[in-house]
Amino acid sequence: MIFATEEINSNPDLLPNISLGFQIFDSCASIRRIVKGTFWLLSGEQGSIPNYRCHKGSTLAGVIGDSGSTRSIQLAHMLGLYRFPQISYFSTHPLLSDRNLFPSFFRTIPSDVFQSQGLAQLVSHFGWTWIGLLATDNDIGQFWIQVVQQEIVKVGACVAFVENIMTSQSDSNAPHIVRIIRESTANVVVVLSSDVTFLPVVEELVRQNVTGKIWVASESWSNSALLSKKKFNRVLVGTIGFAIHSGQMPGFFEYFQTLHSSKSPNYIFIREFWEQTFSCKWWDQNNLDDWIGNITIPQCTGREKLDSDMIEADLRLLHYIKGVNFETKDRTQMFFDAKGNPPALYDIVNWHLSATGSLEQVKVGSYLSSAPDGKILRVDSAAIVWASGGTQVPLSLCSPSCTSGFRKMAIPGKAACCFECVPCPQGEISNQTGKKVTDCHRCSWDMWPSLQHDRCLPKTIQFLSYQEPLGISIAAISLSSSMIPIVILGVFICHRTTPIVRANNWFLSCLLLVSLCLGFLCSLAFIGYPQPEKCLLRQVAFGIVFALCVSCVLAKTIIVVIAFKATKPGSTLRKWTRTKVSYFVIIPSVFIQLCMCVTWLSLSPPFQEPDIQSQPGVIIFGCNEGSSIAFWCMLGYLGLLATISFIVAFLARRLPDSFNEAKFITFSMLAFLSVWVSYIPASLSARGKYTVAMEVFAILSSSWALVVCIFLPKCYIIIFRPQVNTKNHLLRNHASKGKD
């Protein structure tokens, strides 16, 4: 401090025309003396005279000190009443940041709040979640315990135990503390204590040979020379902690070398420093008797040499108070915030074994609250040596980390860091490890979990495709089947003048064959990716085409009946045997189906829908019919037309006609109805593409039923028995039936 004062006074750029002076008082670590001394400072007299100033020289400008937080609090209470600025270089208690209680207090050391946050971040940085806490049993120690415990919980870690060093007991409760530490599964212990208070615990650790623990040191003992002795190597090697940022002050070494007990005007300070540094004693007439009785202490000669190994200067000697903002010679930014705190800057030190076998503190990182890039904590993990002697970060966990595919399950009555790992439920995954694994989560709708539940896999997309055997087979059958009605139509055209073709209503037969061809082709709309347009039209196309087919069959059946009745003498039905009569059957029948389909498309049209529920791991793309009622009404209407045709044909099956179609229509409608009645339960039990395949099968089967039952017998006669397809044979056969 004397060096810094002389530096300021000798530099005209710092405080021009102002010289700093000082008085030094020793509080002797006594609360009573600090209170009494404060009255001396305020009043200028040896007596305690509140509210009076009796200074004979310069008045008090400010106070630097005290070092301990408890004494600084007492000092700040009184100095704050008169707004005298007070700057402490070692008081870290967070209470001193309260501007209502201490309006004129500043400090050049960070508040313990920053260190508590930093210790918690250090614990989190290394992935430690199971932590022991050890602190002194005084007010400051207990306050530390509360703050550090809160910060540790914030970063997701848990406290395994909290123990107090009982300074009131002769053994400081060390045997009990060491037993708890030895038996605990926590490998990391944060110690919030001074080196003197922690010493009995360390000695007990050595006695019980407790090794392998990682000690996290607060700044009050992280650079302790007392605990760096060789006998503590086995216990404290690998310790990591926060230390007050320090370094060499430019020019101080040269100044230090000029110091001499007989040359310095500050003789009283140099004299005491000399004795402590060189372990000697200045002997004079006042203490000659003590020297004679203790000849083991050497006499100081003044020729002892000071070297650089003895120099450690604190860089936090600040002499500006409110609103100050400057950069030191080592480019450290210095300012006070609204609460009188400087930017928090700590060194992170690691305890290594030195070449001499003792412990030395090596800087392995830093903590800077005002880091411009936001990286407050910086740690060089490769430079750290742990208690095991290696660089692998040791673990401190209550429970092993859960691997991918598992989640945490809390254990009743235990801390949150103690858990069991259980597999993810069906349909969920977990692809993280360590403390981040809190729960499993579901895959997106188009993905599903792997067998290990550690990743999401794309679901298989399923629909009745042209690339698979089933789709190829159906498409081939549909195309080839659609050619059969065309071939039959060609045969009918070629033999359109023959009696069998003319007797079976040439126009209706052609219209029925065309509709059957369309019926076979409309099954192709059910194959391939179910695009929205395809979903919208495929059922409608099927319904209208089949309504046309069945209405043609119904018209043929009705005309057969009318034709037989019209042959009787005096019958008035002869005019109804004309072709136009079939229009009155077909057009209304198809129109009704068309109206139902238009209403369906208008109110609740079919749409594309992915089905992710029916089969695990499979997305079944299909068409939702929109309104199931409309679909079944459309299908029911076809059944109604087929039923009417069946009944009429069944009643007319025995009519005496050489080319009577009624019995063939009866079989065709019976087959048609059987197919669609069987389709209903089959479609309800099938899933995915097989539901579509069932409907296509029903379309093809019912179409083939009409082709086989109605047209194949006629083609057989036309091609293979042309002698039967003559007018004479028709009249002769009709006459014989009439006699019967």
MOURTA-V247309 format. One record per residue. N is the residue number from 0. SS is DSSP state (@ for helix, = for strand, . for the rest). PHI is phi in radians with two decimals (none if undefined). Layout:
# MOURTA-V247309
n=<N;N>
ss=<SS;SS>
phi=<PHI;PHI>
This chain:
# MOURTA-V247309
n=<0;1;2;3;4;5;6;7;8;9;10;11;12;13;14;15;16;17;18;19;20;21;22;23;24;25;26;27;28;29;30;31;32;33;34;35;36;37;38;39;40;41;42;43;44;45;46;47;48;49;50;51;52;53;54;55;56;57;58;59;60;61;62;63;64;65;66;67;68;69;70;71;72;73;74;75;76;77;78;79;80;81;82;83;84;85;86;87;88;89;90;91;92;93;94;95;96;97;98;99;100;101;102;103;104;105;106;107;108;109;110;111;112;113;114;115;116;117;118;119;120;121;122;123;124;125;126;127;128;129;130;131;132;133;134;135;136;137;138;139;140;141;142;143;144;145;146;147;148;149;150;151;152;153;154;155;156;157;158;159;160;161;162;163;164;165;166;167;168;169;170;171;172;173;174;175;176;177;178;179;180;181;182;183;184;185;186;187;188;189;190;191;192;193;194;195;196;197;198;199;200;201;202;203;204;205;206;207;208;209;210;211;212;213;214;215;216;217;218;219;220;221;222;223;224;225;226;227;228;229;230;231;232;233;234;235;236;237;238;239;240;241;242;243;244;245;246;247;248;249;250;251;252;253;254;255;256;257;258;259;260;261;262;263;264;265;266;267;268;269;270;271;272;273;274;275;276;277;278;279;280;281;282;283;284;285;286;287;288;289;290;291;292;293;294;295;296;297;298;299;300;301;302;303;304;305;306;307;308;309;310;311;312;313;314;315;316;317;318;319;320;321;322;323;324;325;326;327;328;329;330;331;332;333;334;335;336;337;338;339;340;341;342;343;344;345;346;347;348;349;350;351;352;353;354;355;356;357;358;359;360;361;362;363;364;365;366;367;368;369;370;371;372;373;374;375;376;377;378;379;380;381;382;383;384;385;386;387;388;389;390;391;392;393;394;395;396;397;398;399;400;401;402;403;404;405;406;407;408;409;410;411;412;413;414;415;416;417;418;419;420;421;422;423;424;425;426;427;428;429;430;431;432;433;434;435;436;437;438;439;440;441;442;443;444;445;446;447;448;449;450;451;452;453;454;455;456;457;458;459;460;461;462;463;464;465;466;467;468;469;470;471;472;473;474;475;476;477;478;479;480;481;482;483;484;485;486;487;488;489;490;491;492;493;494;495;496;497;498;499;500;501;502;503;504;505;506;507;508;509;510;511;512;513;514;515;516;517;518;519;520;521;522;523;524;525;526;527;528;529;530;531;532;533;534;535;536;537;538;539;540;541;542;543;544;545;546;547;548;549;550;551;552;553;554;555;556;557;558;559;560;561;562;563;564;565;566;567;568;569;570;571;572;573;574;575;576;577;578;579;580;581;582;583;584;585;586;587;588;589;590;591;592;593;594;595;596;597;598;599;600;601;602;603;604;605;606;607;608;609;610;611;612;613;614;615;616;617;618;619;620;621;622;623;624;625;626;627;628;629;630;631;632;633;634;635;636;637;638;639;640;641;642;643;644;645;646;647;648;649;650;651;652;653;654;655;656;657;658;659;660;661;662;663;664;665;666;667;668;669;670;671;672;673;674;675;676;677;678;679;680;681;682;683;684;685;686;687;688;689;690;691;692;693;694;695;696;697;698;699;700;701;702;703;704;705;706;707;708;709;710;711;712;713;714;715;716;717;718;719;720;721;722;723;724;725;726;727;728;729;730;731;732;733;734;735;736;737;738;739>
ss=<.;@;@;@;@;@;@;@;@;@;.;.;.;.;.;.;.;.;.;.;.;.;.;.;.;.;.;.;.;.;@;@;@;@;@;@;@;@;@;@;@;@;@;.;.;.;.;.;.;.;.;.;.;.;.;.;.;.;.;.;.;=;=;=;.;.;.;.;@;@;@;@;@;@;@;@;@;@;@;@;@;.;.;.;=;=;=;=;.;.;.;.;.;@;@;@;@;.;.;.;.;.;.;.;=;=;=;.;.;.;.;@;@;@;@;@;@;@;@;@;@;@;@;@;@;.;.;.;.;=;=;=;=;=;=;=;.;.;@;@;@;@;@;@;@;@;@;@;@;@;@;@;@;@;.;.;.;=;=;=;=;=;=;=;=;.;.;.;.;.;.;.;.;@;@;@;@;@;@;@;@;@;@;.;.;.;.;=;=;=;=;=;.;.;@;@;@;@;@;@;@;@;@;@;@;@;@;.;.;.;.;.;.;=;=;=;=;.;.;.;.;.;.;.;.;@;@;@;.;@;@;@;@;@;@;@;.;.;.;=;=;=;=;=;.;.;=;.;.;.;.;@;@;@;@;@;@;.;.;.;.;.;.;.;.;.;@;@;@;@;@;@;@;@;@;@;@;@;.;=;=;.;.;.;.;.;.;@;@;@;@;@;@;.;.;.;.;=;=;.;.;.;.;.;.;.;.;@;@;@;.;.;=;.;.;.;.;.;.;.;.;.;.;.;=;=;=;.;.;.;.;.;=;=;=;=;.;.;.;.;.;=;.;.;=;=;=;=;=;=;=;=;=;.;.;.;.;.;=;=;=;=;=;=;=;=;=;=;.;.;.;.;.;.;.;.;=;=;=;.;@;@;@;.;.;.;.;.;.;.;.;.;.;.;.;.;.;.;.;.;.;.;.;.;.;=;=;=;=;=;.;.;.;.;.;.;.;.;=;=;=;=;=;.;.;.;.;=;=;.;.;.;.;@;@;@;.;.;.;.;=;=;.;.;.;.;=;=;=;.;.;.;.;.;.;=;=;=;.;=;=;=;.;.;.;.;.;.;@;@;@;@;@;@;@;@;@;@;@;@;@;@;@;@;@;@;@;@;@;@;@;@;@;@;.;.;.;.;@;@;@;@;@;.;.;@;@;@;@;@;@;@;@;@;@;@;@;@;@;@;@;@;@;@;@;@;.;.;.;.;.;@;@;@;@;@;@;@;@;@;@;@;@;@;@;@;@;@;@;@;@;@;@;@;@;@;@;@;@;@;@;@;@;@;@;@;.;.;.;.;.;.;.;@;@;@;@;.;.;@;@;@;@;@;@;@;@;@;@;@;@;@;@;@;@;@;@;@;@;@;@;@;@;.;.;.;=;=;=;=;=;.;.;.;.;.;.;=;=;=;=;=;=;=;.;.;.;@;@;@;@;@;@;@;@;@;@;@;@;@;@;@;@;@;@;@;@;@;@;@;@;.;.;.;.;.;.;.;.;.;.;@;@;@;@;@;@;@;@;@;@;@;@;@;@;@;@;@;@;@;@;@;@;@;@;.;.;.;@;@;@;@;@;@;@;@;@;@;@;@;@;@;@;@;@;@;@;@;@;@;@;@;@;@;@;@;@;@;@;@;.;.;.;.;.;.;@;@;@;@;@;@;@;@;@;@;@;@;@;.>
phi=<none;-1.10;-1.08;-1.11;-1.11;-1.16;-1.08;-1.18;-1.17;-1.52;-1.85;-1.21;-1.44;-1.48;-2.24;-1.09;1.11;-2.28;-2.02;-1.59;-2.25;-2.69;-2.19;-1.99;-2.15;-1.83;-1.37;0.99;0.94;-2.09;-1.10;-1.09;-1.24;-1.18;-1.20;-1.15;-1.15;-1.13;-1.10;-1.08;-1.10;-1.30;-1.62;1.44;-2.16;-1.21;-1.47;-1.59;-2.17;-1.10;1.14;-2.21;-2.09;-2.15;-1.16;-1.55;-1.86;-1.15;-1.34;-1.18;-1.71;-3.11;-2.24;-1.87;2.37;-1.48;-1.40;-1.38;-1.12;-1.05;-1.26;-1.13;-1.11;-1.10;-1.15;-1.20;-1.03;-1.42;-1.15;-1.17;-1.10;-1.86;1.02;-1.35;-1.16;-2.27;-2.15;-1.81;-1.80;-2.63;-1.56;-1.98;-1.09;-1.08;-1.03;-1.22;-1.48;-1.33;-1.22;-1.23;-1.52;-2.29;-1.24;-2.09;-1.67;-2.32;-2.63;-1.81;-2.11;-1.12;-1.15;-1.10;-1.05;-1.12;-1.15;-1.10;-1.12;-1.15;-1.10;-1.14;-1.19;-1.15;-1.06;-1.18;-1.02;-1.60;1.33;-1.45;-2.13;-2.23;-2.11;-1.75;-2.11;-2.35;-2.58;-1.27;-1.50;-1.62;-1.06;-1.16;-1.08;-1.21;-1.12;-1.02;-0.98;-1.11;-1.17;-1.14;-1.09;-1.09;-1.18;-1.14;-1.15;-1.06;-1.52;1.62;-1.70;-2.25;-1.71;-1.35;-2.75;-2.27;-2.24;-1.94;-1.47;-1.45;-1.20;-1.38;-1.67;-1.12;-1.72;1.00;1.10;-1.10;-1.02;-1.15;-1.08;-1.15;-1.11;-1.10;-1.12;-1.14;-1.47;-1.31;-1.43;-1.34;-1.65;-2.06;-2.21;-1.61;-1.92;-1.92;-2.82;-1.43;-1.15;-1.15;-1.24;-1.36;-0.97;-1.05;-1.18;-1.09;-1.10;-1.22;-1.07;-1.15;-1.11;-1.56;0.97;-1.60;-2.20;1.51;-1.47;-1.76;-1.73;-1.83;-1.71;-1.39;-1.13;-1.30;-2.47;-1.19;-2.01;-1.20;-1.34;-1.11;-1.63;-1.60;-1.22;-1.07;-1.21;-1.75;-0.98;-1.08;-1.60;-1.80;-1.10;1.57;-1.00;-2.31;-3.00;-1.65;-2.29;-1.08;-1.09;-2.52;-3.05;-1.50;-1.58;-0.96;1.57;-1.27;-1.12;-1.10;-1.10;-1.12;-1.24;-1.44;-1.22;-2.67;-1.04;-1.76;-1.82;-1.47;-1.18;-1.61;-1.03;-1.12;-1.36;-1.15;-1.05;-1.19;-1.07;-1.06;-1.14;-1.26;-1.23;-1.84;0.88;-2.29;-2.47;-1.44;-1.83;-2.51;-1.13;-1.30;-2.19;-1.09;-1.11;-1.14;-1.22;-1.13;-1.43;-2.46;-1.35;-1.32;-1.54;-1.23;-1.55;-1.23;-1.84;1.54;-1.69;-1.10;-1.82;-1.54;-2.20;-1.23;-1.18;-1.65;-1.87;-2.42;-1.80;-1.34;-1.45;-1.75;-1.67;-1.86;-2.31;-2.08;-1.99;-1.65;1.41;-1.30;-2.74;-2.59;-2.03;-1.32;-1.18;-1.68;1.19;-1.58;-1.38;-2.22;-2.81;-1.92;-1.49;-1.12;-1.74;1.43;-1.73;-1.40;-1.08;-1.26;-2.36;-2.20;-1.65;-1.75;-2.01;-2.21;-1.54;-1.86;-1.41;-1.47;-1.14;-1.51;1.66;-1.58;-1.71;-2.27;-1.69;-1.98;-1.24;-2.17;3.05;-2.65;-2.32;-2.29;-1.19;-1.82;-1.02;-1.15;-1.60;1.45;-1.51;-1.19;-1.81;-2.19;-2.32;-1.61;-1.08;-1.20;-1.54;-1.53;-2.00;-1.61;-1.07;-1.30;1.63;-1.80;-1.81;-1.26;-1.13;-1.25;-1.72;-2.52;-2.27;-1.33;-2.34;-1.05;-1.12;-1.33;-1.54;-1.04;1.63;-2.19;-2.33;-1.40;-2.24;-1.10;-1.71;-0.97;1.49;-2.09;-1.11;-1.12;-1.40;-1.77;-2.68;-1.98;-1.75;-2.10;-1.09;-1.12;-1.12;-1.03;1.60;-2.20;-2.35;-2.49;-1.94;-2.06;-2.22;1.41;-1.23;-1.30;-1.39;-1.75;-2.83;-1.55;-2.40;-1.37;-1.28;-1.13;-1.05;-1.68;-2.35;-2.56;-1.23;-1.29;-1.09;-1.48;0.98;-1.97;-2.78;-1.73;-1.90;-1.08;-1.27;-1.25;-1.58;-2.16;-2.81;-1.30;-1.73;-1.29;-1.56;-1.86;-1.00;-1.11;-1.15;-1.09;-1.10;-1.13;-1.09;-1.14;-1.13;-1.12;-1.16;-1.15;-1.15;-1.15;-1.38;-1.07;-1.04;-1.16;-1.10;-1.10;-1.07;-1.12;-1.08;-1.11;-1.15;-1.17;-2.05;-1.17;-1.61;-1.33;-1.07;-1.19;-1.29;-1.19;-1.25;-1.85;1.04;-0.94;-1.14;-1.17;-1.11;-1.11;-1.12;-1.17;-1.14;-1.12;-1.15;-1.17;-1.06;-1.13;-1.09;-1.11;-1.26;-1.16;-1.19;-1.17;-1.19;-1.59;-1.80;1.73;-1.11;-1.31;-1.22;-0.96;-1.14;-1.16;-1.09;-1.22;-1.91;-1.19;-1.24;-1.14;-1.08;-1.05;-1.12;-1.25;-1.10;-1.29;-1.11;-1.14;-1.06;-1.20;-1.19;-1.13;-1.10;-1.09;-1.12;-1.08;-1.14;-1.12;-1.16;-1.06;-1.12;-1.11;-1.10;-1.18;-1.17;-1.28;-1.35;-1.29;-1.05;1.34;-1.29;-1.63;-1.57;-1.07;-1.21;-1.51;-1.52;-1.28;-1.12;-1.08;-1.11;-1.10;-1.09;-1.20;-1.62;-1.27;-1.09;-1.12;-1.11;-1.22;-1.09;-1.07;-1.11;-1.10;-1.12;-1.12;-1.20;-1.10;-1.08;-1.06;-1.16;-1.39;-1.61;-2.59;-1.28;-1.11;-2.63;-1.25;-2.56;-1.45;-1.81;-1.90;-1.78;-1.13;-2.27;-1.07;1.38;-2.30;-1.80;-1.65;-1.51;-2.59;-1.97;-1.46;-1.24;1.36;-2.12;-1.16;-1.10;-1.11;-1.09;-1.27;-1.15;-1.07;-1.18;-1.14;-1.15;-1.08;-1.10;-1.14;-1.06;-1.15;-1.14;-1.09;-1.08;-1.09;-1.14;-1.13;-1.16;-1.10;-1.20;-1.76;-1.18;-1.81;-1.13;-1.32;-2.43;-1.10;-2.07;-1.26;-1.51;-1.01;-1.23;-1.24;-1.14;-1.04;-1.14;-1.13;-1.24;-1.12;-1.16;-1.03;-1.15;-1.08;-1.09;-1.35;-1.18;-1.22;-1.14;-1.05;-1.19;-1.15;-1.21;-1.27;-1.60;-1.43;-2.33;1.18;-1.16;-1.27;-1.13;-1.14;-1.08;-1.09;-1.18;-1.09;-1.06;-1.13;-1.09;-1.15;-1.15;-1.16;-1.17;-1.14;-1.06;-1.20;-1.11;-1.19;-1.32;-1.69;-1.83;-1.12;-1.03;-1.17;-1.10;-1.07;-1.17;-1.10;-1.56;-1.72;-2.31;-1.10;-1.14;-1.39;-1.50;-2.30;-1.21;-1.11;-1.11;-1.11;-1.22;-1.16;-1.19;-1.20;-1.18;-1.14;-1.25;-1.19;-1.19;-1.11>
